[in-house]
Structures are given as structure tokens and as C-alpha cells.
Amino acid sequence: IYMGQNGPFQVRGWAAAADHYFEQDLRELDLPQCALLASIVNSPGLFNPFNKPENAAKRRTKVLDRMAELS
């Protein structure tokens, strides 16, 4: 799954995205970090936390709120 760009290289997959965005192993991410990755799937360019931090934060909050509604 495409999760964004790292210069000329595509970031593909959850593990690569965890490393690219957080410099952590996927298993080490906390809930807000996981929610951010889930939000990026929808539109990696629009919700890139490096280039559009406000969009990314709003979308992450939306994902977390929806998760709370469903739990």
C-alpha cells in the first residue's frame, strides 16, 4: 500500500511508513501514531505530516474520535 514519498523513493507498507514518519518499528507505535498512519492511507499527499501538519493532525483526530465512537 502506498503511504507517501521519501525523496525519489516510494514509502510502501505499514512498516516502511512507521520507519519513515516516526523512525520506529511498527510494533513500537502508540495509538495516535497508528491513527496517523491510518489517516495517511486515504490521501498520502494531503495528510503528509511533514508537508501538511495541520491536515495530518485534523485527520488523525478524526480517526481517533471515530475509533472512540466504535469502542
mmCIF file of the N, C-alpha and C atoms, coordinates in Angstrom:
data_MODEL
# 
_entry.id   MODEL 
# 
loop_
_atom_site.group_PDB 
_atom_site.id 
_atom_site.type_symbol 
_atom_site.label_atom_id 
_atom_site.label_alt_id 
_atom_site.label_comp_id 
_atom_site.label_asym_id 
_atom_site.label_entity_id 
_atom_site.label_seq_id 
_atom_site.pdbx_PDB_ins_code 
_atom_site.Cartn_x 
_atom_site.Cartn_y 
_atom_site.Cartn_z 
_atom_site.occupancy 
_atom_site.B_iso_or_equiv 
_atom_site.pdbx_formal_charge 
_atom_site.auth_seq_id 
_atom_site.auth_comp_id 
_atom_site.auth_asym_id 
_atom_site.auth_atom_id 
_atom_site.pdbx_PDB_model_num 
ATOM 1   N N  . ILE A 1 1  ? 0.848   -1.171 0.000  1.00 0.00 ? 1  ILE A N  1 
ATOM 2   C CA . ILE A 1 1  ? 0.000   0.000  0.000  1.00 0.00 ? 1  ILE A CA 1 
ATOM 3   C C  . ILE A 1 1  ? 0.900   1.243  0.000  1.00 0.00 ? 1  ILE A C  1 
ATOM 4   N N  . TYR A 1 2  ? 0.554   2.197  -0.832 1.00 0.00 ? 2  TYR A N  1 
ATOM 5   C CA . TYR A 1 2  ? 1.341   3.425  -0.963 1.00 0.00 ? 2  TYR A CA 1 
ATOM 6   C C  . TYR A 1 2  ? 1.048   4.344  0.216  1.00 0.00 ? 2  TYR A C  1 
ATOM 7   N N  . MET A 1 3  ? 2.121   4.799  0.896  1.00 0.00 ? 3  MET A N  1 
ATOM 8   C CA . MET A 1 3  ? 1.977   5.632  2.084  1.00 0.00 ? 3  MET A CA 1 
ATOM 9   C C  . MET A 1 3  ? 2.708   6.975  1.972  1.00 0.00 ? 3  MET A C  1 
ATOM 10  N N  . GLY A 1 4  ? 3.249   7.281  0.801  1.00 0.00 ? 4  GLY A N  1 
ATOM 11  C CA . GLY A 1 4  ? 3.901   8.570  0.613  1.00 0.00 ? 4  GLY A CA 1 
ATOM 12  C C  . GLY A 1 4  ? 5.227   8.451  -0.106 1.00 0.00 ? 4  GLY A C  1 
ATOM 13  N N  . GLN A 1 5  ? 5.985   9.564  -0.078 1.00 0.00 ? 5  GLN A N  1 
ATOM 14  C CA . GLN A 1 5  ? 7.273   9.654  -0.763 1.00 0.00 ? 5  GLN A CA 1 
ATOM 15  C C  . GLN A 1 5  ? 8.370   10.005 0.226  1.00 0.00 ? 5  GLN A C  1 
ATOM 16  N N  . ASN A 1 6  ? 9.520   9.427  0.002  1.00 0.00 ? 6  ASN A N  1 
ATOM 17  C CA . ASN A 1 6  ? 10.736  9.786  0.725  1.00 0.00 ? 6  ASN A CA 1 
ATOM 18  C C  . ASN A 1 6  ? 11.755  10.173 -0.343 1.00 0.00 ? 6  ASN A C  1 
ATOM 19  N N  . GLY A 1 7  ? 11.693  11.428 -0.749 1.00 0.00 ? 7  GLY A N  1 
ATOM 20  C CA . GLY A 1 7  ? 12.520  11.859 -1.871 1.00 0.00 ? 7  GLY A CA 1 
ATOM 21  C C  . GLY A 1 7  ? 12.067  11.139 -3.125 1.00 0.00 ? 7  GLY A C  1 
ATOM 22  N N  . PRO A 1 8  ? 12.991  10.498 -3.848 1.00 0.00 ? 8  PRO A N  1 
ATOM 23  C CA . PRO A 1 8  ? 12.600  9.795  -5.066 1.00 0.00 ? 8  PRO A CA 1 
ATOM 24  C C  . PRO A 1 8  ? 12.007  8.403  -4.800 1.00 0.00 ? 8  PRO A C  1 
ATOM 25  N N  . PHE A 1 9  ? 11.975  7.976  -3.557 1.00 0.00 ? 9  PHE A N  1 
ATOM 26  C CA . PHE A 1 9  ? 11.538  6.629  -3.216 1.00 0.00 ? 9  PHE A CA 1 
ATOM 27  C C  . PHE A 1 9  ? 10.115  6.620  -2.666 1.00 0.00 ? 9  PHE A C  1 
ATOM 28  N N  . GLN A 1 10 ? 9.352   5.620  -3.070 1.00 0.00 ? 10 GLN A N  1 
ATOM 29  C CA . GLN A 1 10 ? 8.003   5.455  -2.540 1.00 0.00 ? 10 GLN A CA 1 
ATOM 30  C C  . GLN A 1 10 ? 8.055   4.766  -1.186 1.00 0.00 ? 10 GLN A C  1 
ATOM 31  N N  . VAL A 1 11 ? 7.211   5.228  -0.280 1.00 0.00 ? 11 VAL A N  1 
ATOM 32  C CA . VAL A 1 11 ? 7.041   4.565  1.012  1.00 0.00 ? 11 VAL A CA 1 
ATOM 33  C C  . VAL A 1 11 ? 5.866   3.618  0.830  1.00 0.00 ? 11 VAL A C  1 
ATOM 34  N N  . ARG A 1 12 ? 6.144   2.326  0.924  1.00 0.00 ? 12 ARG A N  1 
ATOM 35  C CA . ARG A 1 12 ? 5.102   1.326  0.692  1.00 0.00 ? 12 ARG A CA 1 
ATOM 36  C C  . ARG A 1 12 ? 5.013   0.390  1.887  1.00 0.00 ? 12 ARG A C  1 
ATOM 37  N N  . GLY A 1 13 ? 3.820   0.297  2.440  1.00 0.00 ? 13 GLY A N  1 
ATOM 38  C CA . GLY A 1 13 ? 3.569   -0.630 3.535  1.00 0.00 ? 13 GLY A CA 1 
ATOM 39  C C  . GLY A 1 13 ? 3.631   0.056  4.892  1.00 0.00 ? 13 GLY A C  1 
ATOM 40  N N  . TRP A 1 14 ? 3.003   -0.615 5.863  1.00 0.00 ? 14 TRP A N  1 
ATOM 41  C CA . TRP A 1 14 ? 2.895   -0.068 7.218  1.00 0.00 ? 14 TRP A CA 1 
ATOM 42  C C  . TRP A 1 14 ? 4.262   0.047  7.897  1.00 0.00 ? 14 TRP A C  1 
ATOM 43  N N  . ALA A 1 15 ? 5.086   -0.963 7.759  1.00 0.00 ? 15 ALA A N  1 
ATOM 44  C CA . ALA A 1 15 ? 6.396   -0.944 8.418  1.00 0.00 ? 15 ALA A CA 1 
ATOM 45  C C  . ALA A 1 15 ? 7.280   0.162  7.848  1.00 0.00 ? 15 ALA A C  1 
ATOM 46  N N  . ALA A 1 16 ? 7.266   0.320  6.546  1.00 0.00 ? 16 ALA A N  1 
ATOM 47  C CA . ALA A 1 16 ? 8.056   1.389  5.918  1.00 0.00 ? 16 ALA A CA 1 
ATOM 48  C C  . ALA A 1 16 ? 7.544   2.760  6.335  1.00 0.00 ? 16 ALA A C  1 
ATOM 49  N N  . ALA A 1 17 ? 6.233   2.894  6.468  1.00 0.00 ? 17 ALA A N  1 
ATOM 50  C CA . ALA A 1 17 ? 5.648   4.167  6.888  1.00 0.00 ? 17 ALA A CA 1 
ATOM 51  C C  . ALA A 1 17 ? 6.014   4.481  8.337  1.00 0.00 ? 17 ALA A C  1 
ATOM 52  N N  . ALA A 1 18 ? 5.987   3.481  9.207  1.00 0.00 ? 18 ALA A N  1 
ATOM 53  C CA . ALA A 1 18 ? 6.375   3.694  10.608 1.00 0.00 ? 18 ALA A CA 1 
ATOM 54  C C  . ALA A 1 18 ? 7.821   4.172  10.690 1.00 0.00 ? 18 ALA A C  1 
ATOM 55  N N  . ASP A 1 19 ? 8.670   3.574  9.898  1.00 0.00 ? 19 ASP A N  1 
ATOM 56  C CA . ASP A 1 19 ? 10.081  3.974  9.881  1.00 0.00 ? 19 ASP A CA 1 
ATOM 57  C C  . ASP A 1 19 ? 10.241  5.377  9.293  1.00 0.00 ? 19 ASP A C  1 
ATOM 58  N N  . HIS A 1 20 ? 9.560   5.651  8.208  1.00 0.00 ? 20 HIS A N  1 
ATOM 59  C CA . HIS A 1 20 ? 9.696   6.951  7.534  1.00 0.00 ? 20 HIS A CA 1 
ATOM 60  C C  . HIS A 1 20 ? 9.155   8.097  8.382  1.00 0.00 ? 20 HIS A C  1 
ATOM 61  N N  . TYR A 1 21 ? 7.958   7.960  8.895  1.00 0.00 ? 21 TYR A N  1 
ATOM 62  C CA . TYR A 1 21 ? 7.314   9.065  9.603  1.00 0.00 ? 21 TYR A CA 1 
ATOM 63  C C  . TYR A 1 21 ? 7.738   9.193  11.069 1.00 0.00 ? 21 TYR A C  1 
ATOM 64  N N  . PHE A 1 22 ? 8.076   8.054  11.708 1.00 0.00 ? 22 PHE A N  1 
ATOM 65  C CA . PHE A 1 22 ? 8.361   8.090  13.141 1.00 0.00 ? 22 PHE A CA 1 
ATOM 66  C C  . PHE A 1 22 ? 9.735   7.553  13.527 1.00 0.00 ? 22 PHE A C  1 
ATOM 67  N N  . GLU A 1 23 ? 10.458  6.995  12.561 1.00 0.00 ? 23 GLU A N  1 
ATOM 68  C CA . GLU A 1 23 ? 11.759  6.371  12.822 1.00 0.00 ? 23 GLU A CA 1 
ATOM 69  C C  . GLU A 1 23 ? 11.649  5.335  13.938 1.00 0.00 ? 23 GLU A C  1 
ATOM 70  N N  . GLN A 1 24 ? 10.579  4.541  13.869 1.00 0.00 ? 24 GLN A N  1 
ATOM 71  C CA . GLN A 1 24 ? 10.329  3.491  14.852 1.00 0.00 ? 24 GLN A CA 1 
ATOM 72  C C  . GLN A 1 24 ? 9.851   2.240  14.140 1.00 0.00 ? 24 GLN A C  1 
ATOM 73  N N  . ASP A 1 25 ? 10.017  1.132  14.822 1.00 0.00 ? 25 ASP A N  1 
ATOM 74  C CA . ASP A 1 25 ? 9.451   -0.123 14.361 1.00 0.00 ? 25 ASP A CA 1 
ATOM 75  C C  . ASP A 1 25 ? 7.933   -0.046 14.510 1.00 0.00 ? 25 ASP A C  1 
ATOM 76  N N  . LEU A 1 26 ? 7.226   -0.658 13.609 1.00 0.00 ? 26 LEU A N  1 
ATOM 77  C CA . LEU A 1 26 ? 5.771   -0.636 13.628 1.00 0.00 ? 26 LEU A CA 1 
ATOM 78  C C  . LEU A 1 26 ? 5.208   -1.097 14.973 1.00 0.00 ? 26 LEU A C  1 
ATOM 79  N N  . ARG A 1 27 ? 5.833   -2.089 15.576 1.00 0.00 ? 27 ARG A N  1 
ATOM 80  C CA . ARG A 1 27 ? 5.352   -2.633 16.850 1.00 0.00 ? 27 ARG A CA 1 
ATOM 81  C C  . ARG A 1 27 ? 5.530   -1.658 18.015 1.00 0.00 ? 27 ARG A C  1 
ATOM 82  N N  . GLU A 1 28 ? 6.313   -0.617 17.835 1.00 0.00 ? 28 GLU A N  1 
ATOM 83  C CA . GLU A 1 28 ? 6.581   0.344  18.905 1.00 0.00 ? 28 GLU A CA 1 
ATOM 84  C C  . GLU A 1 28 ? 5.663   1.564  18.871 1.00 0.00 ? 28 GLU A C  1 
ATOM 85  N N  . LEU A 1 29 ? 4.815   1.681  17.864 1.00 0.00 ? 29 LEU A N  1 
ATOM 86  C CA . LEU A 1 29 ? 3.975   2.867  17.726 1.00 0.00 ? 29 LEU A CA 1 
ATOM 87  C C  . LEU A 1 29 ? 2.865   2.883  18.768 1.00 0.00 ? 29 LEU A C  1 
ATOM 88  N N  . ASP A 1 30 ? 2.514   4.097  19.183 1.00 0.00 ? 30 ASP A N  1 
ATOM 89  C CA . ASP A 1 30 ? 1.385   4.249  20.103 1.00 0.00 ? 30 ASP A CA 1 
ATOM 90  C C  . ASP A 1 30 ? 0.108   4.493  19.275 1.00 0.00 ? 30 ASP A C  1 
ATOM 91  N N  . LEU A 1 31 ? -1.010  4.595  19.979 1.00 0.00 ? 31 LEU A N  1 
ATOM 92  C CA . LEU A 1 31 ? -2.297  4.721  19.298 1.00 0.00 ? 31 LEU A CA 1 
ATOM 93  C C  . LEU A 1 31 ? -2.390  5.960  18.400 1.00 0.00 ? 31 LEU A C  1 
ATOM 94  N N  . PRO A 1 32 ? -2.001  7.153  18.859 1.00 0.00 ? 32 PRO A N  1 
ATOM 95  C CA . PRO A 1 32 ? -2.070  8.315  17.961 1.00 0.00 ? 32 PRO A CA 1 
ATOM 96  C C  . PRO A 1 32 ? -1.193  8.166  16.707 1.00 0.00 ? 32 PRO A C  1 
ATOM 97  N N  . GLN A 1 33 ? -0.048  7.531  16.857 1.00 0.00 ? 33 GLN A N  1 
ATOM 98  C CA . GLN A 1 33 ? 0.807   7.302  15.683 1.00 0.00 ? 33 GLN A CA 1 
ATOM 99  C C  . GLN A 1 33 ? 0.138   6.335  14.714 1.00 0.00 ? 33 GLN A C  1 
ATOM 100 N N  . CYS A 1 34 ? -0.473  5.288  15.229 1.00 0.00 ? 34 CYS A N  1 
ATOM 101 C CA . CYS A 1 34 ? -1.197  4.338  14.376 1.00 0.00 ? 34 CYS A CA 1 
ATOM 102 C C  . CYS A 1 34 ? -2.368  5.023  13.676 1.00 0.00 ? 34 CYS A C  1 
ATOM 103 N N  . ALA A 1 35 ? -3.058  5.894  14.404 1.00 0.00 ? 35 ALA A N  1 
ATOM 104 C CA . ALA A 1 35 ? -4.178  6.630  13.815 1.00 0.00 ? 35 ALA A CA 1 
ATOM 105 C C  . ALA A 1 35 ? -3.693  7.533  12.688 1.00 0.00 ? 35 ALA A C  1 
ATOM 106 N N  . LEU A 1 36 ? -2.532  8.140  12.860 1.00 0.00 ? 36 LEU A N  1 
ATOM 107 C CA . LEU A 1 36 ? -1.985  8.979  11.796 1.00 0.00 ? 36 LEU A CA 1 
ATOM 108 C C  . LEU A 1 36 ? -1.686  8.149  10.562 1.00 0.00 ? 36 LEU A C  1 
ATOM 109 N N  . LEU A 1 37 ? -1.085  6.979  10.747 1.00 0.00 ? 37 LEU A N  1 
ATOM 110 C CA . LEU A 1 37 ? -0.812  6.119  9.594  1.00 0.00 ? 37 LEU A CA 1 
ATOM 111 C C  . LEU A 1 37 ? -2.121  5.710  8.914  1.00 0.00 ? 37 LEU A C  1 
ATOM 112 N N  . ALA A 1 38 ? -3.141  5.415  9.706  1.00 0.00 ? 38 ALA A N  1 
ATOM 113 C CA . ALA A 1 38 ? -4.434  5.056  9.123  1.00 0.00 ? 38 ALA A CA 1 
ATOM 114 C C  . ALA A 1 38 ? -5.008  6.213  8.318  1.00 0.00 ? 38 ALA A C  1 
ATOM 115 N N  . SER A 1 39 ? -4.784  7.426  8.772  1.00 0.00 ? 39 SER A N  1 
ATOM 116 C CA . SER A 1 39 ? -5.310  8.584  8.051  1.00 0.00 ? 39 SER A CA 1 
ATOM 117 C C  . SER A 1 39 ? -4.539  8.849  6.768  1.00 0.00 ? 39 SER A C  1 
ATOM 118 N N  . ILE A 1 40 ? -3.278  8.532  6.754  1.00 0.00 ? 40 ILE A N  1 
ATOM 119 C CA . ILE A 1 40 ? -2.447  8.772  5.570  1.00 0.00 ? 40 ILE A CA 1 
ATOM 120 C C  . ILE A 1 40 ? -2.892  7.920  4.391  1.00 0.00 ? 40 ILE A C  1 
ATOM 121 N N  . VAL A 1 41 ? -3.395  6.729  4.659  1.00 0.00 ? 41 VAL A N  1 
ATOM 122 C CA . VAL A 1 41 ? -3.812  5.816  3.588  1.00 0.00 ? 41 VAL A CA 1 
ATOM 123 C C  . VAL A 1 41 ? -4.802  6.491  2.650  1.00 0.00 ? 41 VAL A C  1 
ATOM 124 N N  . ASN A 1 42 ? -5.710  7.269  3.194  1.00 0.00 ? 42 ASN A N  1 
ATOM 125 C CA . ASN A 1 42 ? -6.753  7.917  2.401  1.00 0.00 ? 42 ASN A CA 1 
ATOM 126 C C  . ASN A 1 42 ? -6.176  8.825  1.328  1.00 0.00 ? 42 ASN A C  1 
ATOM 127 N N  . SER A 1 43 ? -5.151  9.592  1.674  1.00 0.00 ? 43 SER A N  1 
ATOM 128 C CA . SER A 1 43 ? -4.525  10.513 0.731  1.00 0.00 ? 43 SER A CA 1 
ATOM 129 C C  . SER A 1 43 ? -3.139  10.898 1.242  1.00 0.00 ? 43 SER A C  1 
ATOM 130 N N  . PRO A 1 44 ? -2.112  10.131 0.874  1.00 0.00 ? 44 PRO A N  1 
ATOM 131 C CA . PRO A 1 44 ? -0.769  10.381 1.397  1.00 0.00 ? 44 PRO A CA 1 
ATOM 132 C C  . PRO A 1 44 ? -0.248  11.803 1.164  1.00 0.00 ? 44 PRO A C  1 
ATOM 133 N N  . GLY A 1 45 ? -0.594  12.407 0.066  1.00 0.00 ? 45 GLY A N  1 
ATOM 134 C CA . GLY A 1 45 ? -0.132  13.762 -0.206 1.00 0.00 ? 45 GLY A CA 1 
ATOM 135 C C  . GLY A 1 45 ? -0.850  14.803 0.639  1.00 0.00 ? 45 GLY A C  1 
ATOM 136 N N  . LEU A 1 46 ? -2.134  14.626 0.836  1.00 0.00 ? 46 LEU A N  1 
ATOM 137 C CA . LEU A 1 46 ? -2.935  15.596 1.576  1.00 0.00 ? 46 LEU A CA 1 
ATOM 138 C C  . LEU A 1 46 ? -2.721  15.516 3.080  1.00 0.00 ? 46 LEU A C  1 
ATOM 139 N N  . PHE A 1 47 ? -2.388  14.324 3.581  1.00 0.00 ? 47 PHE A N  1 
ATOM 140 C CA . PHE A 1 47 ? -2.251  14.134 5.024  1.00 0.00 ? 47 PHE A CA 1 
ATOM 141 C C  . PHE A 1 47 ? -0.815  13.847 5.465  1.00 0.00 ? 47 PHE A C  1 
ATOM 142 N N  . ASN A 1 48 ? 0.151   14.245 4.644  1.00 0.00 ? 48 ASN A N  1 
ATOM 143 C CA . ASN A 1 48 ? 1.558   14.068 4.984  1.00 0.00 ? 48 ASN A CA 1 
ATOM 144 C C  . ASN A 1 48 ? 1.912   14.975 6.168  1.00 0.00 ? 48 ASN A C  1 
ATOM 145 N N  . PRO A 1 49 ? 2.344   14.402 7.298  1.00 0.00 ? 49 PRO A N  1 
ATOM 146 C CA . PRO A 1 49 ? 2.626   15.230 8.472  1.00 0.00 ? 49 PRO A CA 1 
ATOM 147 C C  . PRO A 1 49 ? 3.841   16.149 8.317  1.00 0.00 ? 49 PRO A C  1 
ATOM 148 N N  . PHE A 1 50 ? 4.717   15.868 7.378  1.00 0.00 ? 50 PHE A N  1 
ATOM 149 C CA . PHE A 1 50 ? 5.869   16.737 7.140  1.00 0.00 ? 50 PHE A CA 1 
ATOM 150 C C  . PHE A 1 50 ? 5.481   17.968 6.322  1.00 0.00 ? 50 PHE A C  1 
ATOM 151 N N  . ASN A 1 51 ? 4.678   17.754 5.296  1.00 0.00 ? 51 ASN A N  1 
ATOM 152 C CA . ASN A 1 51 ? 4.319   18.839 4.383  1.00 0.00 ? 51 ASN A CA 1 
ATOM 153 C C  . ASN A 1 51 ? 3.037   19.570 4.770  1.00 0.00 ? 51 ASN A C  1 
ATOM 154 N N  . LYS A 1 52 ? 2.109   18.853 5.385  1.00 0.00 ? 52 LYS A N  1 
ATOM 155 C CA . LYS A 1 52 ? 0.808   19.441 5.745  1.00 0.00 ? 52 LYS A CA 1 
ATOM 156 C C  . LYS A 1 52 ? 0.431   19.017 7.159  1.00 0.00 ? 52 LYS A C  1 
ATOM 157 N N  . PRO A 1 53 ? 1.166   19.509 8.154  1.00 0.00 ? 53 PRO A N  1 
ATOM 158 C CA . PRO A 1 53 ? 0.943   19.060 9.531  1.00 0.00 ? 53 PRO A CA 1 
ATOM 159 C C  . PRO A 1 53 ? -0.451  19.352 10.070 1.00 0.00 ? 53 PRO A C  1 
ATOM 160 N N  . GLU A 1 54 ? -1.042  20.464 9.667  1.00 0.00 ? 54 GLU A N  1 
ATOM 161 C CA . GLU A 1 54 ? -2.391  20.777 10.148 1.00 0.00 ? 54 GLU A CA 1 
ATOM 162 C C  . GLU A 1 54 ? -3.405  19.784 9.612  1.00 0.00 ? 54 GLU A C  1 
ATOM 163 N N  . ASN A 1 55 ? -3.320  19.466 8.325  1.00 0.00 ? 55 ASN A N  1 
ATOM 164 C CA . ASN A 1 55 ? -4.213  18.468 7.739  1.00 0.00 ? 55 ASN A CA 1 
ATOM 165 C C  . ASN A 1 55 ? -4.038  17.119 8.426  1.00 0.00 ? 55 ASN A C  1 
ATOM 166 N N  . ALA A 1 56 ? -2.787  16.729 8.646  1.00 0.00 ? 56 ALA A N  1 
ATOM 167 C CA . ALA A 1 56 ? -2.495  15.438 9.265  1.00 0.00 ? 56 ALA A CA 1 
ATOM 168 C C  . ALA A 1 56 ? -3.056  15.377 10.686 1.00 0.00 ? 56 ALA A C  1 
ATOM 169 N N  . ALA A 1 57 ? -2.895  16.442 11.447 1.00 0.00 ? 57 ALA A N  1 
ATOM 170 C CA . ALA A 1 57 ? -3.393  16.459 12.830 1.00 0.00 ? 57 ALA A CA 1 
ATOM 171 C C  . ALA A 1 57 ? -4.913  16.394 12.876 1.00 0.00 ? 57 ALA A C  1 
ATOM 172 N N  . LYS A 1 58 ? -5.575  17.139 12.001 1.00 0.00 ? 58 LYS A N  1 
ATOM 173 C CA . LYS A 1 58 ? -7.042  17.105 11.953 1.00 0.00 ? 58 LYS A CA 1 
ATOM 174 C C  . LYS A 1 58 ? -7.547  15.718 11.581 1.00 0.00 ? 58 LYS A C  1 
ATOM 175 N N  . ARG A 1 59 ? -6.920  15.115 10.598 1.00 0.00 ? 59 ARG A N  1 
ATOM 176 C CA . ARG A 1 59 ? -7.358  13.783 10.153 1.00 0.00 ? 59 ARG A CA 1 
ATOM 177 C C  . ARG A 1 59 ? -7.075  12.743 11.233 1.00 0.00 ? 59 ARG A C  1 
ATOM 178 N N  . ARG A 1 60 ? -5.917  12.832 11.905 1.00 0.00 ? 60 ARG A N  1 
ATOM 179 C CA . ARG A 1 60 ? -5.607  11.908 12.991 1.00 0.00 ? 60 ARG A CA 1 
ATOM 180 C C  . ARG A 1 60 ? -6.657  12.008 14.100 1.00 0.00 ? 60 ARG A C  1 
ATOM 181 N N  . THR A 1 61 ? -7.039  13.225 14.443 1.00 0.00 ? 61 THR A N  1 
ATOM 182 C CA . THR A 1 61 ? -8.063  13.429 15.469 1.00 0.00 ? 61 THR A CA 1 
ATOM 183 C C  . THR A 1 61 ? -9.389  12.829 15.027 1.00 0.00 ? 61 THR A C  1 
ATOM 184 N N  . LYS A 1 62 ? -9.717  12.983 13.768 1.00 0.00 ? 62 LYS A N  1 
ATOM 185 C CA . LYS A 1 62 ? -10.959 12.400 13.242 1.00 0.00 ? 62 LYS A CA 1 
ATOM 186 C C  . LYS A 1 62 ? -10.930 10.876 13.363 1.00 0.00 ? 62 LYS A C  1 
ATOM 187 N N  . VAL A 1 63 ? -9.807  10.274 13.030 1.00 0.00 ? 63 VAL A N  1 
ATOM 188 C CA . VAL A 1 63 ? -9.670  8.818  13.140 1.00 0.00 ? 63 VAL A CA 1 
ATOM 189 C C  . VAL A 1 63 ? -9.783  8.385  14.605 1.00 0.00 ? 63 VAL A C  1 
ATOM 190 N N  . LEU A 1 64 ? -9.112  9.084  15.503 1.00 0.00 ? 64 LEU A N  1 
ATOM 191 C CA . LEU A 1 64 ? -9.180  8.739  16.931 1.00 0.00 ? 64 LEU A CA 1 
ATOM 192 C C  . LEU A 1 64 ? -10.603 8.902  17.473 1.00 0.00 ? 64 LEU A C  1 
ATOM 193 N N  . ASP A 1 65 ? -11.288 9.969  17.080 1.00 0.00 ? 65 ASP A N  1 
ATOM 194 C CA . ASP A 1 65 ? -12.673 10.175 17.520 1.00 0.00 ? 65 ASP A CA 1 
ATOM 195 C C  . ASP A 1 65 ? -13.584 9.058  17.021 1.00 0.00 ? 65 ASP A C  1 
ATOM 196 N N  . ARG A 1 66 ? -13.384 8.669  15.798 1.00 0.00 ? 66 ARG A N  1 
ATOM 197 C CA . ARG A 1 66 ? -14.218 7.586  15.228 1.00 0.00 ? 66 ARG A CA 1 
ATOM 198 C C  . ARG A 1 66 ? -13.928 6.268  15.933 1.00 0.00 ? 66 ARG A C  1 
ATOM 199 N N  . MET A 1 67 ? -12.673 6.017  16.255 1.00 0.00 ? 67 MET A N  1 
ATOM 200 C CA . MET A 1 67 ? -12.315 4.802  16.991 1.00 0.00 ? 67 MET A CA 1 
ATOM 201 C C  . MET A 1 67 ? -12.993 4.792  18.360 1.00 0.00 ? 67 MET A C  1 
ATOM 202 N N  . ALA A 1 68 ? -13.038 5.942  19.021 1.00 0.00 ? 68 ALA A N  1 
ATOM 203 C CA . ALA A 1 68 ? -13.677 6.039  20.333 1.00 0.00 ? 68 ALA A CA 1 
ATOM 204 C C  . ALA A 1 68 ? -15.181 5.789  20.224 1.00 0.00 ? 68 ALA A C  1 
ATOM 205 N N  . GLU A 1 69 ? -15.794 6.298  19.155 1.00 0.00 ? 69 GLU A N  1 
ATOM 206 C CA . GLU A 1 69 ? -17.223 6.072  18.928 1.00 0.00 ? 69 GLU A CA 1 
ATOM 207 C C  . GLU A 1 69 ? -17.541 4.591  18.763 1.00 0.00 ? 69 GLU A C  1 
ATOM 208 N N  . LEU A 1 70 ? -16.651 3.877  18.123 1.00 0.00 ? 70 LEU A N  1 
ATOM 209 C CA . LEU A 1 70 ? -16.902 2.463  17.811 1.00 0.00 ? 70 LEU A CA 1 
ATOM 210 C C  . LEU A 1 70 ? -16.509 1.514  18.927 1.00 0.00 ? 70 LEU A C  1 
ATOM 211 N N  . SER A 1 71 ? -15.822 2.018  19.948 1.00 0.00 ? 71 SER A N  1 
ATOM 212 C CA . SER A 1 71 ? -15.387 1.114  21.007 1.00 0.00 ? 71 SER A CA 1 
ATOM 213 C C  . SER A 1 71 ? -16.410 0.986  22.120 1.00 0.00 ? 71 SER A C  1 
# 
